């Protein structure tokens, strides 16, 4: 097939004035006076031009009639031929050229145009083309070998892919969304407070109970100061009560001397015969009783020495009890004020410090994260439909991709819990925890990056290889 690009022919543009007839689908016959090989000019003004009709060409008293299709042209009432066959195009061309030359077309030309085959271009392969194509082909034996190898390779790939999935399904349980998890403890502010001091630094080793961040609450600090002032006043009252009591005790000798003087006066006022006869001794007996009661520290009448001593001692005890209560309140207030401080909840290494000095913290705001002193592990998710296929202690296989390539580790299932994985939100299922075997805490920290995705599968017991058992 040869394709040639030629300039537009004037025969397709120049219109001649010669009568043609056009039979419309309605049966109406319209005479066309202006036409070319490209199309016709519809003789009547019309809003809707016909799309198909039968074209009638008069030839020596004989009408040549064939169907044609049109589309609207660029000029008014212009209708362009669409989809003409080779024979139709040749008949119109012969009649058109005869009109341009001023001579009627001979009969043999019109008959030849009518007999022109529809397929003007041969579509078969020539002998030259066939020889050229055969020269470029490889040998038949090589093509047979190549096709055989190709189809065997394709079959092996398909069998390997499908067979590998079947074997993997029978010998292991694939765990989804597996990732490395570090045992991180998050320390948050228990209440609104200000940061007084940041003690811990990232990478610092800490023990359980160590101070990480010192916080303060102005309201609680003010309560501590108020209690301290109350304690000072209570201590002053204790000292005053003790001084009064000691001063009162200092008067004891004077009180006993007074009672002895009363006894001596009562004795002097009696005659010796009163003592021998045992009469008129009431005053002496009363004085002796008062002296004995004084020595025994007993109160005889309200307002006496030992009665006042008891009242003063009670006042001292009450003052001392107030002081002790305030000191207890001070301890509780200090504990409450220091309860804001962030203390390490376990032995570990500080991962992040998220606050700075003088910063105000809201309740529950994250302050410090500490990685516990235990190895990093792998956590994955398993659909609840296969929950029965995994158990604690089951051997596992973990594959991690690094810059050095794939690294494979042995692991064991250490925990199973039902629920929704908070990291992936895969829906309800089993959260599977895997711990790597043969690696200590430092090894896991060196090999596993927190949050790194891994491939994990739990191996069924009958499939465990010598690699695993070793």
ROTOR-396774 format. One record per residue: x, y, z of N, C-alpha, C, CB in turn; residue in three letters. Coordinates in steps of 0.001 Angstrom, whole numbers, plus 500000, padded with zeros to 6 digits. Glycine has a CB too. Example, Ala and Ser with C-alpha at 12.3 -4.5 7.8 and 13.67 -1.06 7.14 Angstrom:
<pts>
513190494310507800512300495500507800513200496700507800511308495527509046ala
512850497750507080513670498940507140512900500030507870514084499402505725ser
</pts>
This chain:
<pts>
500857498822500000500000500000500000500898501233500000499028500002501232unk
500622502214499076501384503443499003500488504610499368501991503634497604unk
501001505461500235500248506633500690500958507867500170500119506671502257unk
500245508739499439500822509949498871500083511158499411500769509920497329unk
500822512202499695500251513470500154500276514438498980501038514052501390unk
499098514893498531498992515788497397498249517045497804498290515100496222unk
498478518103497031497784519358497301496313519212496919498441520536496526unk
495436520033497490494002519938497159493755520145495668493198520972497965unk
492821519363495112492507519449493691491405520469493474492090518074493133unk
491546521225492418490525522244492121489222521610491715491001523182491023unk
489304520353491246488068519671490826487102519518491979488385518300490238unk
487667519478493197486793519281494354486206520592494844487554518607495481unk
486698521713494337486237522999494826485367523725493784487432523865495211unk
485764523648492486485065524409491460483731523762491136485918524525490198unk
482678524529491272481334523994491042480904524298489604480313524594492062unk
480244523312489000479717523466487655478214523624487723480100522267486767unk
477663524190486663476209524356486594475686523400485530475806525848486271unk
475230522274485996474672521243485125473593520541485902475761520237484629unk
472527520203485218471390519645485978471675518236486483470131519629485111unk
471492518070487765471443516769488428470141516706489182472667516547489382unk
469695515514489469468463515382490245468788514657491554467361514612489433unk
468039515035492569468237514474493911466894513990494420468864515526494892unk
466784512684494657465531512120495150465632512003496674465232510723494488unk
464784512744497357464807512783498829464118511558499400464129514067499357unk
464355511232500698463670510080501298462158510178501252464101509920502717unk
461622511395501170460161511563501104459604511235499719459780512993501481unk
460507510995498733460070510721497362460116511939496471458682510171497369unk
460309513107497031460372514339496250461675514383495467460246515579497164unk
461624514824494226462791514937493354463114516413493185462540514252491969unk
464351516764493530464798518154493465465891518243492415465307518664494858unk
465838519306491562466851519496490538467975520361491095466240520136489269unk
469210519855490975470402520534491487471157521095490307471305519570492324unk
471429522407490333472099523067489220473559523414489522471350524320488851unk
473967523368490786475339523756491136475937522654491988475377525132491890unk
477047522049491468477640520932492195479088520766491779476853519630491948unk
479809519956492555481197519592492255481409518171492746482224520587492924unk
482653517709492600482928516351493083482897516280494618484297515872492563unk
483000517440495288482984517447496759481574517455497304483741518650497293unk
480632518085496596479279518161497118478406518984496216479273518735498512unk
477196519341496730476214520075495947475762521276496756475007519172495559unk
475086522197496023474428523328496679472942523094496575474836524704496039unk
472300522964497750470864522659497765470131523834497161470348522362499212unk
469233523584496181468637524700495421467614525501496204467988524175494179unk
467065524983497227466005525660497969466503526028499361464744524771498061unk
466015527169499841466361527584501214465616526685502196466004529101501463unk
466380526124503116465779525194504075466545525270505393465779523735503518unk
465766525193506509466415525206507837467072523864508147465388525548508936unk
466501522810507580467032521474507820467371520853506478466018520587508611unk
468682520640506261469129520039505002469073518522505107470562520504504644unk
468775517828504017468712516361504074470087515758504310468115515800502782unk
470119514641505017471360513938505310471643512816504320471316513382506708unk
470629512287503655470815511219502674469747511360501580470737509806503357unk
470076510823500416469161510891499257469717509987498163468996512378498731unk
469044509943497030469532509224495861469934510254494806468450508233495307unk
471196510177494336471687511089493308471404510466491926473226511379493500unk
470800511282491014470431510824489664471246511632488666468880510982489394unk
472094510907487862472932511550486848472386511135485472474464511144487015unk
471967512111484624471472511764483290472627511471482334470600512900482731unk
472534510373481583473611509982480656472991509395479402474589508955481316unk
472992510230478325472527509792477021471168509118477096473530508855476404unk
470265509795477809468905509297477928468719508242478983468467508761476642unk
469794507902479684469718506887480742470115507550482057470646505650480427unk
469360507307483086469669507857484413470500506865485221468368508209485176unk
471611507384485732472442506584486656472088507024488078474005506770486364unk
471648506094488888471069506433490196471768505610491297469518506166490204unk
472216506293492390472818505575493547472644506430494809474358505264493294unk
472588505769495946472377506501497226473650507240497658471937505516498353unk
473449508394498255474569509186498792474181509722500173474944510368497822unk
475213510060500964475029510679502288475693512032502285475611509787503425unk
475159512956503095475667514317503125475967514739504566474658515282502477unk
476782515798504634476928516543505884477000518018505524478203516086506694unk
476681518877506470476615520308506188477993520851505863476015521066507373unk
478091521704504831479347522341504466479534523667505169479416522540502977unk
480506524437504707480841525709505343480032526873504768482327525990505188unk
479431526676503573478657527756502938477174527488503111479010527888501429unk
476383528514502787474928528379502905474422527313501942474227529729502629unk
473557526439502426472913525367501657473912524414501022472037525959500581unk
475162524418501505476164523508500945476045522142501626477604524087501120unk
476042521061500831475952519692501322477137518928500751474585519018500925unk
477968518369501597479205517689501209478952516192501206480381518052502170unk
479472515493500104479337514044500041480124513390501189479828513513498670unk
479556512330501737480209511583502827480110510096502498479546511900504231unk
481248509400502601481246507944502472480987507428501074480239507378503374unk
481436508139500017481261507639498647482180506446498413481550508758497604unk
481682505478497658482512504334497284483391504732496110481638503094496929unk
484377503882495803485268504169494684484526504271493363486330503107494586unk
483555503372493161482796503388491902481962504653491792481888502149491798unk
481293505057492915480474506268492885481328507502492637479700506421494196unk
482498507559493283483381508703493109483881508790491661484569508610494082unk
484153507618491044484651507613489660483572508061488683485153506214489275unk
482322507633488887481218508037488005481008509540488072479916507301488384unk
480992510102489299480807511556489424481981512288488793480656511968490910unk
483223511749488949484400512399488371484364512422486850485657511700488835unk
483966511326486209483889511266484748482892512286484220483498509855484285unk
481707512343484832480681513271484400481121514713484631479373512992485129unk
481822514952485771482282516301486126483356516777485133482842516320487581unk
484334515891484796485409516283483881484901516503482454486502515222483879unk
483901515736482075483342515925480740482660517269480618482360514814480411unk
482027517739481681481388519049481665482426520150481624480485519223482879unk
483539519995482351484579521011482359485268521110480998485604520706483447unk
485404519956480321486074519977479017485151520411477885486638518611478707unk
483847520452478118482885520861477081482491519727476189483449521969476245unk
482904518512476470482564517358475643481804516370476497483832516701475026unk
480881515677475858480155514636476578481075513454476749478851514227475837unk
481027512813477863481874511658478136481496510520477221481763511226479603unk
482517509834476600482195508669475757481547507563476576483462508133475068unk
480829506717475869480124505636476553481080504669477188479221504902475599unk
482229504403476484483131503409477053483761503905478360484224503054476043unk
483950505246478462484511505784479728483531505624480877484882507274479570unk
482267505911480593481266505778481651481111504324482059479917506348481196unk
481131503406481028480997501976481357482200501500482163480851501128480069unk
483410502002481755484617501619482507484537502103483945485878502186481833unk
484013503330484143483867503864485505482904503037486321483395505310485468unk
481813502572485633480845501752486365481426500392486717479568501575485545unk
482336499887485876482914498562486129484175498606486980483225497887484824unk
484591499792487436485813499892488246485635499125489545486166501373488540unk
486612498239489916486463497491491181486436498435492364487605496473491355unk
485777497976493385485690498791494600487040498882495272484655498214495573unk
487786497752495384489105497734496047490148498124495021489430496320496669unk
490554499377495035491504499876494064492936499572494448491329501346493890unk
493200499367495752494558499131496232494710497671496597494889500032497443unk
495662496960496018495849495545496380496339495431497828496861494857495411unk
495713494538498596496055494371500000496924493156500231494809494268500831unk
497159492330499254497982491135499420499460491455499471497718490164498303unk
500248490523499981501697490693500098502360490308498786502266489846501264unk
503229491184498306503936490908497051505049489904497288504509492206496445unk
505567489357496206506652488387496317507892489017496934506989487806494948unk
508149490274496598509318490961497150509177491152498662509515492324496459unk
507962491566499057507730491762500495507811490434501241506356492421500739unk
507290489363500643507342488055501280508771487585501441506546487041500481unk
509619487807500444511017487381500530511762488188501594511712487531499161unk
511479489486501654512138490328502657511756489894504061511776491804502447unk
510457489575504297510006489137505619510628487815506025508498489016505644unk
510738486866505080511336485573505420512820485700505716511122484579504292unk
513492486662505085514926486837505331515186487346506735515530487798504312unk
514235488113507310514418488667508643514026487698509756513622489927508775unk
513369486593509466512935485631510471514093484719510882511759484795509940unk
514037484301512182515008483322512674514619481935512195515097483355514220unk
515514481005512454515254479644511986514101479020512769516520478776512118unk
513471478060512165512320477409512777512715476670514051511672476442511791unk
513862476021514056514300475261515233514526476192516424515594474475514920unk
515140477371516127515391478319517218514084478849517786516264479484516731unk
513112479099516884511818479580517379511135478525518237510908479975516211unk
511254477257517857510654476180518653511287476118520038510811474823517936unk
512621476198520066513311476161521369512911477354522231514843476146521171unk
512893478515521619512557479720522375511132479659522943512711480955521484unk
510169479256522107508781479153522588508656478111523690507835478801521431unk
509378476982523558509317475943524589509860476462525919510104474700524145unk
511015477123525868511605477664527105510695478725527719513004478264526823unk
510130479586526880509266480655527385508046480092528108508819481562526237unk
507387479131527498506175478584528109506500477763529361505418477718527095unk
507628477061529363508027476348530583508323477340531716509269475460530310unk
509008478430531389509302479441532414508030480082532933510233480517531856unk
507092480371532032505820480947532454505051479985533348504976481322531239unk
505033478698532974504338477701533799505002477569535167504315476333533087unk
506358477561535189507062477453536476506766478654537363508578477329536253unk
506698479852536753506410481049537547505008480985538136506565482314536692unk
504046480567537328502674480480537838502546479414538916501701480181536698unk
503156478251538674503075477176539669503797477581540949503677475867539108unk
504963478254540796505694478682541976504930479707542788507026479242541580unk
504282480636542104503525481662542802502328481078543538503064482724541828unk
501527480306542832500335479735543465500724478675544481499396479135542409unk
501704477838544128502132476792545056502765477375546309503113475853544373unk
503552478457546132504164479093547298503129479635548247505088480202546870unk
502054480201547721500989480705548582500293479569549321499973481496547763unk
500111478441548632499457477300549285500335476747550404499145476190548257unk
501641476597550125502559476078551149502650477038552325503958475839550553unk
502723478325552018502799479320553097501547479281553954502999480732552521unk
500400479069553325499141479004554066499090477779554968497959478989553103unk
499648476671554512499592475432555279500632475370556389499771474261554363unk
501738476070556232502846475909557178503006477060558145504116475731556434unk
502315478184557936502514479335558821501248480168558876503705480197558347unk
501257481079559827500151482031559987500735483432559795499443481884561407unk
500350484090558729500871485424558453500242486435559409500600485825556983unk
501078487282559978500628488316560900500675489658560177501502488343562196unk
499616490408560272499498491661559533499924492847560394498061491856559039unk
500301493916559704500638495202560338501691495035561425499383495847560931unk
502673494170561212503732493957562207504676495152562227504518492654561905unk
505101495529563410505980496689563577506761496534564865505172498014563582unk
507880497236564956508722497225566143508126498184567185510192497623565788unk
508057497724568412507508498529569508508549498616570611506171497922570049unk
508794499820571087509691500041572223508850500182573486510585501306572002unk
509299499593574622508530499703575881508648501111576467509023498656576917unk
507873502025575928507938503428576330506909503712577422507705504353575117unk
507354504379578492506468504858579547506295506363579370507033504515580969unk
505056506790579281504762508221579113504435508816580475503576508447578109unk
505101509887580829504884510586582095504157511891581789506242510852582849unk
502988512068582371502158513245582120501990514054583397500782512835581564unk
501611515313583227501392516190584379500112515774585096501313517682583939unk
500168515513586424498962515082587139497950516192587353499341514507588465unk
498398517451587291497508518593587515498163519819586886497228518819589054unk
497413520890586699498035522110586172499170522588587073496987523221586019unk
500303522933586484501471523330587275502466524036586375502130522104587960unk
503490524629587031504594525280586331505844524418586453504850526704586896unk
506694524463585422507948523719585444508983524557586187508434523374583993unk
509418524048587343510456524734588112511852524333587671510288524450589588unk
512018523037587355513355522554587014513229521284586185514202522295588294unk
514022521199585134514104519988584316515385519273584713514079520316582768unk
515226518139585392516373517407585926516907516398584916515992516696587223unk
516004515689584245516414514606583338516790515159581972515290513565583193unk
517678514456581288518117514790579948517923513578579035519596515249579952unk
517653513788577747517512512646576830518762511781576838517222513132575402unk
518547510463576896519651509511576927520165509213578323520770510020576097unk
519643509882579337520111509678580712519486508418581302519775510906581592unk
520295507628582010519806506449582707519151506887584010520956505438582972unk
517977506364584313517256506708585539516778505428586208516056507654585240unk
516562505529587505516007504439588285514592504794588721516894504129589506unk
513867503779589104512492503991589549512477504955590736511822502644589931unk
511642505997590656511514506973591719512411508180591573511786506330593003unk
513327508196590588514197509360590403513378510550589912515338509040589406unk
513782511747590376513111512969589957513502513302588522513460514140590903unk
512494513500587690512730513850586292512481515338586044511839513007585376unk
511342515832586498510979517240586330510317517714587618510027517446585094unk
510776518853588136510181519426589341509135520455588925511268520074590256unk
507907520251589435506785521127589108506295521833590362505638520329588457unk
505585522914590189505029523642591321503661524183590958505965524782591755unk
502809524239592027501471524816591898501398525989592865500338523749592194unk
501264527230592423501264528385593325500228528264594436501012529651592541unk
499070527704594146498037527578595182498503526650596294496718527057594577unk
499096525530595942499550524587596965500790525117597685499849523216596336unk
501659525811596981502806526418597654502350527468598647503764527037596637unk
501314528215598304500774529202599240500182528530600463499717530065598558unk
499528527383600269498974526651601421500089526191602342498140525438600952unk
501218525762601777502364525349602608502880526535603425503505524770601723unk
502995527700602811503469528882603536502511529271604654503651530058602576unk
501196529159604407500226529494605450500363528555606633498799529440604898unk
500551527275606362500687526314607462501970526579608233500673524864606931unk
503027526952607548504274527266608252504069528455609219505403527589607228unk
503331529459608782503056530591609668502202530163610864502350531715608892unk
501220529279610612500397528776611723501240527975612699499241527911611195unk
502211527239612198503096526469613088503931527406613954504021525539612267unk
504398528502613377505185529465614168504348530035615312505705530614613268unk
503093530394615028502228530925616081501915529856617122500928531472615481unk
501710528609616672501439527538617631502635527277618519501047526261616906unk
503844527338617959505048527147618778505191528257619811506299527094617889unk
504799529478619447504845530574620431503856530311621560504534531937619754unk
502687529794621249501717529498622301502214528383623200500368529120621697unk
502905527409622639503465526327623462504515526879624430504089525227622564unk
505358527739623924506387528319624803505761529164625910507369529176623987unk
504738529919625568504081530728626589503424529843627649503037531650625947unk
502720528795627215502060527901628169503077527180629043501188526880627432unk
504186526789628445505221526110629224505855527082630240506308525524628281unk
506064528313629829506643529305630755505710529556631934506932530633630019unk
504416529670631645503444529888632740503426528692633674502020530141632177unk
503458527485633093503439526277633918504702526192634783503313525021633030unk
505842526468634168507085526424634948507095527491636054508299526618634021unk
506536528648635709506454529701636727505551529272637881505932531010636107unk
504455528593637522503543528112638572504231527047639429502241527537637946unk
504986526135638786505694525116639559506755525743640468506346524094638618unk
507302526879640048508294527560640888507715528074642196508903528708640132unk
506383528189642244505713528633643464505360527475644401504458529396643107unk
505757526274644047505405525110644868506037525149646248505816523843644168unk
507292525559646298507954525609647603507268526629648520509450525961647434unk
506889527728647919506198528731648735504853528201649233505990530026647930unk
504170527459648348502874526908648766503066525881649875502139526264647567unk
504090525035649759504300524025650817504712524704652118505381522989650389unk
505535525766652042505911526505653264504688527132653914506951527599652942unk
503757527608653093502525528198653643501715527149654372501677528838652530unk
501618525933653746500858524863654409501535524419655708500699523659653466unk
502887524397655706503591524051656960503357525100658030505099523898656711unk
503332526348657640503068527426658623501672527281659206503224528827657967unk
500693526910658339499325526691658852499315525539659844498335526402657689unk
500062524483659520500118523333660424500788523732661739500880522155659764unk
501905524476661669502573524898662900501661525788663736503879525636662576unk
500924526677663142500027527556663886498924526754664565499418528613662958unk
498419525730663829497355524912664424497880524122665614496761523954663380unk
499135523678665499499723522926666610499968523850667792501041522245666178unk
500471525062667521500751525990668595499478526413669312501474527203668060unk
498398526466668571497137526892669168496535525795670051496145527286668073unk
497025524617670077496471523527670885497360523324672122496366522199670045unk
496700522894673189497421522559674429497906521135674316496518522741675698unk
499016520843675034499581519493674883498619518425675329500865519366675665unk
497730518846676252496762517855676735495743517490675678496051518371677963unk
495570518451674716494615518127673633495133516967672782494365519371672735unk
496420516935672664497000515859671848496928514522672591498471516187671479unk
497155514590673934497097513339674705495673512854674873497738513524676074unk
494771513812674967493372513416675136492692513177673792492612514481675921unk
493289513660672762492707513452671433491479514270671181492376512026671240unk
491481515503671681490308516338671473490746517673670841489551516575672823unk
489779518294670170489965519630669597491175519660668661490135520675670717unk
491259518633667801492387518537666858491952518677665383493103517199667052unk
490774519210665149490274519311663764491166520197662898488843519861663757unk
491592521322663462492416522235662683493765521600662337492626523542663449unk
494313520867663347495599520212663096495452519126662032496160519608664399unk
494384518341662132494162517267661154493925517835659742492957516397661583unk
493178518964659689492931519575658375494228520077657773491919520731658487unk
495093520680658635496367521180658116497252520028657659497093522016659182unk
497249518921658414498027517743658009497505517143656688497986516676659124unk
496210517100656557495607516549655335495953517407654122494078516444655486unk
495898518742654298496238519629653179497697519466652788495950521094653541unk
498598519324653777500016519137653471500259517803652774500854519220654749unk
499558516748653264499717515434652633499207515449651188498972514358653444unk
498061516144650971497517516219649605498455516988648690496130516883649609unk
499073518010649210500014518793648399501202517930647991500499520042649173unk
501712517195648996502859516335648657502466515248647654503435515685649932unk
501231514814647759500749513782646807500271514394645497499606512968647434unk
500369515677645328499956516418644119498478516213643820500795515981642908unk
497695516192644887496250516068644745495608517413645001495684515001645706unk
494588517723644229493833518957644412492742518707645439493228519458643066unk
492708519567646444491713519418647520490495520266647217492311519816648893unk
490684521475646843489577522381646545489876523048645210489374523448647685unk
488824523441644463489054524164643220489837525444643456487736524482642544unk
490780525697642594491578526905642682492835526762643497490770527983643244unk
493090525542644077494330525372644827495497525155643863494214524185645815unk
496650524900644421497881524850643624497809523807642532499071524568644512unk
497494522621642976497502521533641968496321521609641008497493520175642662unk
495248522239641349494139522458640417494574523429639322492887523001641162unk
495232524521639740495764525455638750496858524805637899496314526703639446unk
497672523938638549498717523233637787498109522370636685499571522357638725unk
497013521694637030496344520841636034495809521681634872495188520046636690unk
495183522816635166494657523666634099495784524175633199493878524850634693unk
496892524617633802498007525121633011498648524012632164499054525752633929unk
498707522814632755499274521693631974498366521308630810499501520466632879unk
497055521371631043496120521081629938496269522106628809494658521072630454unk
496441523370629176496657524399628164497936524124627357496733525784628827unk
498991523705628083500235523376627387500048522197626437501338523062628394unk
499332521169626902499108519984626041498290520342624800498386518870626835unk
497278521215624984496485521625623828497324522415622835495286522456624274unk
498178523287623332499051524055622437500010523131621692499844525113623230unk
500554522148622434501457521208621778500719520350620756502138520319622813unk
499486519956621043498701519165620079498378519982618826497394518667620732unk
498070521258618994497839522131617833499090522214616964497419523546618291unk
500244522310617633501494522387616873501755521091616112502670522693617808unk
501507519965616783501718518676616107500766518513614932501534517512617094unk
499512518919615104498548518818614002498980519675612824497146519236614468unk
499428520875613099499871521751612020501100521192611308500173523140612562unk
501988520549612078503157519946611433502747518776610538504168519473612492unk
501738518022610994501228516952610120500608517550608855500179516080610872unk
499841518623609040499254519281607867500334519810606936498333520426608299unk
501438520304607540502535520803606722503144519671605895503611521460607605unk
503328518506606514503859517360605769502940516953604632504075516178606700unk
501623516941604930500670516580603878500658517617602760499264516427604463unk
500753518892603157500759519942602136502013519857601277500662521327602788unk
503157519549601929504385519379601153504268518208600201505582519181602075unk
503695517095600708503515515931599828502613516272598651502927514745600611unk
501542517040598954500625517421597871501322518334596873499374518118598438unk
502163519242597385502880520146596478503905519385595655503568521268597265unk
504568518398596298505583517631595584504983516528594721506557517031596564unk
503679516286594899503037515265594065503021515659592595501615515013594544unk
503185516950592302503257517395590913504551516940590250503136518912590838unk
505572516708591020506866516349590451506757515064589642507915516194591556unk
507477515019588535507469513846587669508605512928588099507606514246586164unk
508252511717588559509220510721588997509226509560588023508904510232590424unk
510380508937587849510506507787586941509670506628587478512002507358586780unk
508840506058586617507978504950587026508696503604586954506733504913586156unk
509836503552586294510580502295586189512016502619585799509920501324585146unk
512881501633585954514260501801585507514285501870583980515162500637586026unk
515079502799583460515133502910582012516019504053581558513750503088581457unk
515790504467580313516559505544579679515598506604579194517429505012578504unk
515904507866579484515043508968579063515070509069577539515494510309579715unk
513903509014576928513811509115575463513613510552575018512666508250574936unk
512625511217575611512317512586575208511950513414576431511171512610574174unk
512343514677576424511897515663577406511167516737576623513101516263578246unk
509875516891576879509015517698576028508638519035576641507778516939575706unk
509294519444577741508955520705578393510231521499578650508185520455579719unk
510055522773579034511182523614579402510836524383580675511551524588578248unk
511854524964581267511692525659582544510717526836582401513060526156583064unk
509902527031583469508895528100583576507713527897582633509535529443583292unk
507627526755582012506489526473581141505285526059581987506841525364580112unk
504099526505581569502867526108582266502304524858581595501808527268582258unk
501971523882582421501473522606581912500025522416582316502330521436582427unk
499259521883581386497888521513581700497818520075582204496994521690580473unk
496702519746582799496521518400583321496566517386582187495195518290584088unk
497379516336582363497482515279581363498449515568580236496155515020580792unk
499132516700580254500084517021579185501330516146579307500473518520579231unk
501788515624578146502961514755578130504204515560578480503124514077576752unk
505005515024579427506173515739579923507463515011579524506095515895581455unk
507571513733579873508794512957579637508394511558579200509699512907580917unk
509185510972578298509025509566577951510303508822578322508697509394576435unk
510121507634578889511252506812579333511082505419578741511342506751580906unk
512152504921578112512140503558577591512625502610578688513029503437576310unk
511792501646579010512112500720580094513351499881579755510911499801580382unk
513970499388580816515140498516580653514693497093580335516021498532581929unk
514105496930579187513774495604578657513784495692577143512385495098579184unk
513915494552576507514116494526575067512914495036574281514442493135574632unk
513222495561573103512153495934572183511527494682571586512686496859571068unk
510289494801571146509566493625570663508768493991569427508637493054571758unk
508114493003568852507315493180567644505852492941568000507783492215566502unk
505002493805567504503572493671567741502856493619566397503034494842568615unk
501919492689566261501206492506564991499733492268565279501804491321564173unk
498964492222564201497515492045564312497109490814563521496750493305563806unk
496134490081564065495648488857563431494137488876563437496185487591564151unk
493558488533562291492104488484562199491541487458563169491665488159560769unk
490407487785563760489819486911564770489440485537564197488590487576565376unk
489283485454562876488930484162562271490063483157562428488589484338560783unk
491323483604562569492469482716562713493070482792564110493525483053561678unk
492306483296565053492828483451566411493215482105567025491796484147567294unk
492520481041566658492823479741567234494091479109566711491701478826566995unk
494697479698565667495895479101565079497175479574565756495956479416563603unk
497092480538566671498280481096567332498132480904568840498471482616566977unk
499240480594569501499225480392570949500520480941571537499048478883571306unk
500511481205572836501693481722573516502780480645573534501344482180574963unk
503989481048573184505106480123573077505332479606571678504896478981573988unk
504508480008570726504621479541569343505833480191568676503324479857568545unk
506628479405567957507787479933567248507366480836566109508651478801566722unk
508173481843565832507835482838564815509066483212564008507223484090565462unk
508804483873562916509849484307561998509624485784561713509846483460560675unk
510658486603561926510563488049561724511613488461560704510753488827563069unk
511196489208559685512098489691558639512065491210558658511697489135557226unk
513244491799558777513390493250558847514243493719557682514015493686560198unk
513809494775557006514574495349555905515435496492556418513639495838554781unk
516723496449556098517661497495556478518440497930555254518614497012557591unk
519350498889555437520182499344554322521109498240553846520997500570554728unk
521348497267554707522209496148554343521437495007553691522932495638555565unk
520124495164553575519306494101552999518373493497554037520192493015552400unk
517826492328553708516916491647554613517684490971555744516075490621553852unk
517099491082556955517636490374558106516512489579558753518283491359559121unk
516812488311559020515804487408559567516146487086561017515707486108558724unk
515141487131561877515330486861563301514311485818563759515196488168564139unk
514726485053564744513812484110565395513087484827566515514573482865565940unk
511824484466566711511022485101567750510049484085568312510270486338567202unk
509374484469569389508400483602570024507223484463570466509025482828571230unk
506028483906570376504819484620570793504789484658572319503524483937570220unk
504757485864572889504771486014574347503460486533574910505879486937574752unk
502591487078574060501335487614574593500291487657573490501544489027575197unk
499057487375573869497906487458572980496811488232573705497408486032572549unk
496261489205573028495171489975573636494156490311572560495703491273574321unk
492901490221572927491833490531571984491527492017572027490567489709572294unk
491252492586570865490915494002570810491266494591569466491623494763571911unk
491159495902569400491469496657568182492871497216568325490427497804567929unk
493683496999567309495044497511567335494999499036567337495864496979566125unk
495489499715568385495369501180568443496200501890567394495770501673569802unk
497222501237566849498089501887565868497535501809564451499462501267565907unk
496857500718564123496406500515562745494895500560562584496911499204562240unk
494138500328563678492675500346563625492145499390562553492171501769563353unk
492686498147562572492271497143561593490936496500561919493314496080561485unk
490362496843563033489143496195563454489421495208564571488479495498562284unk
488371494588565074488514493683566200489236492409565761487138493348566803unk
490172491969566575490939490767566281491855490436567436491745490936564997unk
493030489879567120494015489496568124495263490356567948494364487982568017unk
495755490920569058497021491653569056498088490677569539496958492953569970unk
499044490377568673500073489362568928501388490062569244500237488402567706unk
502013489677570364503302490232570762504384489179570572503267490724572232unk
505456489547569860506570488647569583507834489227570203506752488429568051unk
508598488400570871509888488801571412510985488001570729509936488602572946unk
512041488700570324513146488059569616513962487220570591514043489114568922unk
514316486026570172515076485113571023516573485274570747514631483644570787unk
517359485006571774518805485065571618519357486470571542519203484325570405unk
518573487473571932519014488867571887518672489533573210518357489630570696unk
519648490265573774519386490986575007518867492383574690520655491062575875unk
518701493184575732518115494506575566518956495376574630517965495187576922unk
520253495384574817521122496217573976521089495762572522522562496185574499unk
521012494448572301520955493930570929519682494382570219521037492398570934unk
518554494308570928517290494720570300517271496215570009516105494353571196unk
517877497004570903517916498446570657518809498784569470518405499184571902unk
519861498008569284520756498253568156520154497782566830522089497559568391unk
519349496720566874518839496128565634517466496647565231518778494639565776unk
516654497049566199515265497381565908515012498860566165514313496520566752unk
514466499528565166514087500928565286512602501004565628514400501709563975unk
512228501757566667510802501826567039509937502280565873510606502778568223unk
508843501562565661507906501886564591508268501318563238507787503341564474unk
509419500649563121509827500107561819508906498959561412511300499625561864unk
508429498936560161507587497825559714508412496563559477506837498207558435unk
507864495423559814508537494147559613507536493153559040509151493617560944unk
508070492058558516507250490935558078507338489860559159507719490384556673unk
506202489408559609506182488429560704505183487329560381505824489109562058unk
505545486123560769504640484983560625504904484015561758504817484283559244unk
503843483393562213503943482367563249504045481011562555502711482415564231unk
505066480232562914505329478956562254504634477829563005506847478689562164unk
503972476987562245503312475839562858504359474829563315502316475182561870unk
504070474124564392505077473285565053505625472205564131504486472639566293unk
504825471631563259505308470554562405506168471052561255504149469778561862unk
506243472384561088507033472938560001508329473569560487506225473958559248unk
508579473615561788509784474269562295511032473582561756509797474264563831unk
511888474342561126513084473777560487514225473695561481513504474618559267unk
515308473067561037516496472986561888517050474365562181517569472124561234unk
516848475314561226517309476686561468516647477254562711517015477585560252unk
515316476992562830514616477505563999515013476756565257513117477419563796unk
515064475431565168515337474649566381516751474907566899515145473148566105unk
517645475285566012519012475575566450519088476888567165519962475581565278unk
</pts>
